[in-house]
């Protein structure tokens, strides 16, 4: 699939689990506030996900990623999720859409971490069994 896009393209070097060929994605706002986004693949029409910025719904959510992933994304070490250039990364959560917002849930176990300065991203499966796969969405 080839598409002309005016939006910044996010590169997923490792693809997304289940969609290894989908490496290039764009984020499209689904609402005026930018609280709900569509993560669309430019490489695979089937790879399309509703995502939300974690801070909008889970302000205390602070995922810790491994050093290898942090380096691959150009983020500071020690799992701090700060970019090498000092900018904060964008943490997105994949949403299972329900009939209403209160019936929709977010996956806290596998966030998408985006270095917005470098436009690179990765979905990270966290090693924390206490994090839910289906956390109810509530606006912070």
N, C-alpha and C positions, 0 to 999 in steps of 0.2 A: 504494500500500500504506500503510495507517495502522496503527501499532502503538503500544500503550501501553508505555512503557519507564521503568524506575526507574534505569537506568544513565545516566551523563552522555553527552550527545550531542556528538559531534565534528562541527564544520562544516568541510567542504571547499569553499571558495568557488569553486575552479576545477574541482571534481569530481576524478575519478581518470581518467587516460588510458584510453580505451576505454569509460568509463562516465560521460559528461558530465552526465547527469541525476541521478546518485547524489551527493548533497551532504551528507547527514546519515548518520553512522555511529555505531555503538556498539562497544566492545571487550568481549568476553566471554572470561573465562578458560577454557582448555581443560584446564588441569592445576592442581593445588593450589598449586604454586610460582609460578604466573603467568609461566612461561617461554614458554608457547605460548598465543597468543590468537587469537580469531576476530574479524576486523574485518567487521562485518555492516552492510550498507546498510539504512536505513529507507525508502529511496525506490525501490530496485530490487532485487528478490529475487535477481537474477543476480550482483550485486556483493557478493561475499563472499570474504574472503582470510584465509589463515592467516598470522599475523605473529609475530615474536619481537622483544623488546627487543634492540637491537644490543649493548648492554653485556654481556648474558648470554652471548653467543657470540663476539663480536668486541670485546673491551675496548679495543683500540687504534684502533678505527675512529672516525675523526673527519671526517665529511663537511663540506665547506665549501659553503654555499649562497650564492647571489647576494644582493646588498643589497635588490633589489626583493622577493624572496620573504621575506627576513628581516623587512622592514618590514610586509609583508602579514600575517605571522604574529605581529607584535608582539614580535619578537626583536631583541636588540641588534645594532648594525651590525658591520661588519668580519668578517662570516661566523663570528662566535665561537659561535653557537648558544646564547647565554645570553638569557633572556627579559628584556624591559625592566624587569620587577619583580624581577629577580635570580634567579628560579627557572630550573632547567635544563629544557630541553625533553626530551621523550621521542622517541627515534629508534627507529622500528620498521622491520624488514626483512620484505619479502614472501617467503614460503617456498614453494618447490616441494616438495611432500610426497612422499617416497619410501616404500618399504615399511618402512624402519627410519629411525631418527634419522640414522645414518651415511650413508644414501642420500638424505637430504633436503638441499636447498641453499637458500641465501639470496641475494637480489638486492642486491648492494652498490652497484650503479649507480643505483638509483632508490629511496632510502629514503623513508619517510613520516616527516615531522617534525611533532611535535605540541607546541603551546604549551598545556600542561596547565592553566595558570592561566586562559587565555582560552577554552579548549576549541575551538581552531581548528587545522586541520592542512592539510598539502599533501604530495602526492607530488612529490619533486624529482628530476628527471633530471640527474645530475651530469655535468660536462664533464671526465671523467677516464677516458681509455681504459684505464688500468691496473686499474680496478675490475672485478671479475668479475660477471657476471649470475648465476652459479651457484657460489657459494662453499660448500664443504662445511660443515655445521654441526658444531661441536665445543663442548661446554660449557666456558666459561672457568673 
